[in-house]
Amino acid sequence: MVYDFAIVLKGSAMIKTGGCLCGETRYQTSAEPLRSSVCHCRYCQLRTGSAFGVSIYFQDDEVNLLSGKLDYFSYSTESGHNVKNERCAICGTNLFWTIDAPSYLGLKGVAGGTFDPPTFWFKLTRSVFSRSKASFCEIIAPEEHVTHPDYVPLKQDEERLSGKKTMTSAVPKDEC
């Protein structure tokens, strides 16, 4: 008999589990996600070390830490919103985040790649900040936004965080 530990149905709620790379920090979600998106903003590129972040959002009380300890890192975006990233205290895997923007109040983002297999069980609802999307990425989602529907910059980020595509080259063509 094969038992899928990643999906357990409890009444009508869908239970999913996941965790960090080292296995010390484990979590459980207890509902269908409210939204799921791919974000190409520079903040997500830097927090994941990849071309985009996969963001699965639940109500805060639908995400429960089962084991392990979390460290956090907070920052303010160019829209003036505060983001709190929570990561495994041992291996540093970024697992969760909260954003104090009006459309995210009461929600917790879960890093999509941290769910147990089958890892990518959710359907994308949108792709945001395509202005800084890597040229090799092609994401198919019902909605695509150049920035974000709620994006209103209050300050200008450093160039490395701006998400605006520039044509600067670190290595002259002659040296390639």
PAKOLTOR-880875 format. One line per field, with one value per residue (C-alpha): residue number from 1; residue in one letter; z, y, x. Coordinates in steps of 0.001 Angstrom, whole numbers. Example, Ala and Ser with C-alpha at 12.3 -4.5 7.8 and 13.67 -1.06 7.14 Angstrom:
i c(1 / 2)
aa c(a / s)
w c(7800 / 7140)
v c(-4500 / -1060)
u c(12300 / 13670)
! end
This chain:
i c(1 / 2 / 3 / 4 / 5 / 6 / 7 / 8 / 9 / 10 / 11 / 12 / 13 / 14 / 15 / 16 / 17 / 18 / 19 / 20 / 21 / 22 / 23 / 24 / 25 / 26 / 27 / 28 / 29 / 30 / 31 / 32 / 33 / 34 / 35 / 36 / 37 / 38 / 39 / 40 / 41 / 42 / 43 / 44 / 45 / 46 / 47 / 48 / 49 / 50 / 51 / 52 / 53 / 54 / 55 / 56 / 57 / 58 / 59 / 60 / 61 / 62 / 63 / 64 / 65 / 66 / 67 / 68 / 69 / 70 / 71 / 72 / 73 / 74 / 75 / 76 / 77 / 78 / 79 / 80 / 81 / 82 / 83 / 84 / 85 / 86 / 87 / 88 / 89 / 90 / 91 / 92 / 93 / 94 / 95 / 96 / 97 / 98 / 99 / 100 / 101 / 102 / 103 / 104 / 105 / 106 / 107 / 108 / 109 / 110 / 111 / 112 / 113 / 114 / 115 / 116 / 117 / 118 / 119 / 120 / 121 / 122 / 123 / 124 / 125 / 126 / 127 / 128 / 129 / 130 / 131 / 132 / 133 / 134 / 135 / 136 / 137 / 138 / 139 / 140 / 141 / 142 / 143 / 144 / 145 / 146 / 147 / 148 / 149 / 150 / 151 / 152 / 153 / 154 / 155 / 156 / 157 / 158 / 159 / 160 / 161 / 162 / 163 / 164 / 165 / 166 / 167 / 168 / 169 / 170 / 171 / 172 / 173 / 174 / 175 / 176)
aa c(m / v / y / d / f / a / i / v / l / k / g / s / a / m / i / k / t / g / g / c / l / c / g / e / t / r / y / q / t / s / a / e / p / l / r / s / s / v / c / h / c / r / y / c / q / l / r / t / g / s / a / f / g / v / s / i / y / f / q / d / d / e / v / n / l / l / s / g / k / l / d / y / f / s / y / s / t / e / s / g / h / n / v / k / n / e / r / c / a / i / c / g / t / n / l / f / w / t / i / d / a / p / s / y / l / g / l / k / g / v / a / g / g / t / f / d / p / p / t / f / w / f / k / l / t / r / s / v / f / s / r / s / k / a / s / f / c / e / i / i / a / p / e / e / h / v / t / h / p / d / y / v / p / l / k / q / d / e / e / r / l / s / g / k / k / t / m / t / s / a / v / p / k / d / e / c)
w c(0 / -1017 / 1226 / -45 / 2936 / 976 / 614 / 3388 / 3196 / 6526 / 6119 / 3198 / 3942 / 1901 / 4012 / 2365 / 3979 / 3113 / 4544 / 4152 / 2506 / 5705 / 6872 / 10333 / 9606 / 8523 / 7946 / 7027 / 5129 / 5822 / 2918 / -783 / -1583 / -2030 / -4846 / -6511 / -8602 / -10156 / -9268 / -11332 / -9106 / -8057 / -4418 / -5294 / -7616 / -4794 / -2021 / -4155 / -6083 / -9197 / -12103 / -10162 / -6961 / -6797 / -4260 / -2804 / -449 / 2428 / 5378 / 8207 / 10367 / 7521 / 7661 / 10708 / 11694 / 12668 / 13643 / 13496 / 14155 / 11881 / 11438 / 9611 / 7469 / 6919 / 4373 / 2935 / -754 / -3020 / -2459 / 1259 / 2212 / 4789 / 3921 / 6503 / 5086 / 7350 / 6732 / 8373 / 11140 / 10168 / 6359 / 5417 / 3079 / 2567 / 3462 / 4248 / 4015 / 4942 / 3283 / 4935 / 1645 / 1832 / -538 / 1509 / 5072 / 6932 / 4271 / 4443 / 1338 / 1083 / -1255 / -3886 / -4333 / -661 / -744 / -565 / -3845 / -5843 / -5332 / -7975 / -7365 / -7581 / -10615 / -11235 / -11103 / -12261 / -13165 / -11782 / -12363 / -15865 / -16464 / -14861 / -16194 / -17437 / -21225 / -21133 / -19069 / -20580 / -17927 / -18836 / -16320 / -16636 / -15655 / -16457 / -15057 / -15965 / -12278 / -9739 / -9643 / -6337 / -7294 / -6384 / -5861 / -3125 / -3443 / -5998 / -5292 / -5897 / -9518 / -8461 / -7027 / -9584 / -11922 / -14910 / -17693 / -18527 / -21305 / -19328 / -19874 / -17240 / -19803 / -23006 / -26163 / -27086 / -23888 / -24280)
v c(0 / 3426 / 6358 / 9916 / 11941 / 15208 / 15094 / 14116 / 14951 / 15953 / 16560 / 18969 / 20624 / 19733 / 19156 / 19626 / 19323 / 20688 / 21830 / 22998 / 21457 / 20033 / 18580 / 20195 / 22722 / 21256 / 22870 / 22006 / 23934 / 23171 / 24640 / 25379 / 28375 / 31738 / 32667 / 31275 / 33297 / 33599 / 36826 / 38161 / 41184 / 41758 / 41088 / 37577 / 36978 / 37841 / 35961 / 32779 / 33127 / 32270 / 33897 / 34135 / 33221 / 30835 / 32279 / 30281 / 32311 / 31050 / 32674 / 33027 / 30436 / 27864 / 27562 / 25766 / 25155 / 21483 / 21446 / 23465 / 27067 / 30075 / 33079 / 36085 / 38977 / 42053 / 44836 / 47668 / 47749 / 50781 / 50903 / 51327 / 47889 / 45800 / 42204 / 39609 / 36524 / 33473 / 30830 / 27676 / 28671 / 25822 / 25621 / 29022 / 27772 / 30635 / 29105 / 31877 / 35610 / 38209 / 41585 / 44489 / 45638 / 45923 / 42984 / 40715 / 41473 / 38235 / 36152 / 34109 / 33314 / 29833 / 29116 / 26846 / 24677 / 23659 / 21497 / 17743 / 15828 / 16224 / 19659 / 21694 / 20600 / 24100 / 26077 / 29466 / 32374 / 35083 / 36244 / 39604 / 42009 / 40702 / 43911 / 42109 / 38635 / 36706 / 36545 / 32722 / 32455 / 31782 / 31485 / 30680 / 32093 / 33479 / 36969 / 38678 / 42058 / 44229 / 45218 / 44336 / 45448 / 47273 / 48680 / 52348 / 53264 / 55811 / 55853 / 54800 / 51598 / 51202 / 50196 / 46607 / 46351 / 48412 / 45602 / 47850 / 46123 / 47737 / 46892 / 47105 / 44454 / 43377 / 41841 / 43656 / 41650 / 41357 / 39387 / 36749)
u c(0 / 1378 / 492 / 916 / 2161 / 1890 / -1896 / -4283 / -7961 / -9444 / -13149 / -13326 / -9955 / -6903 / -3808 / -387 / 3007 / 6403 / 9670 / 13223 / 16282 / 17808 / 14466 / 14482 / 11738 / 8397 / 5013 / 1453 / -1223 / -4860 / -6838 / -6840 / -4616 / -6319 / -3953 / -861 / 1501 / 4890 / 6679 / 9579 / 10327 / 13925 / 13053 / 11803 / 14746 / 17147 / 15310 / 15173 / 18440 / 16439 / 14600 / 11318 / 9546 / 6592 / 4176 / 1276 / -928 / -3070 / -4809 / -2254 / -4026 / -3982 / -168 / 1216 / 4817 / 5193 / 8870 / 12055 / 12920 / 12646 / 14911 / 13618 / 14735 / 12582 / 12818 / 10757 / 9795 / 9795 / 6020 / 6680 / 5373 / 7183 / 8014 / 9033 / 10763 / 10896 / 13544 / 14862 / 17276 / 19630 / 19811 / 18364 / 15619 / 13143 / 9754 / 7248 / 6665 / 4106 / 3546 / 1739 / 129 / -3680 / -4347 / -2034 / -3184 / -3898 / -2137 / 1032 / 3038 / 4535 / 7452 / 5881 / 8962 / 9026 / 5880 / 6423 / 5940 / 3880 / 5430 / 3637 / 32 / -1478 / -2652 / -1084 / -3511 / -1120 / 2355 / 3494 / 6396 / 7038 / 9030 / 11988 / 11209 / 14248 / 14339 / 14401 / 11174 / 7795 / 5101 / 1513 / -944 / -4493 / -3254 / 43 / 1030 / 4019 / 4204 / 1494 / -2151 / -1480 / 1941 / 2418 / 6100 / 6773 / 10546 / 13103 / 14992 / 18703 / 19343 / 20109 / 16562 / 14650 / 13596 / 14065 / 15923 / 19230 / 21622 / 24856 / 27458 / 29981 / 32371 / 33389 / 32557 / 36234 / 36917 / 34198)
! end
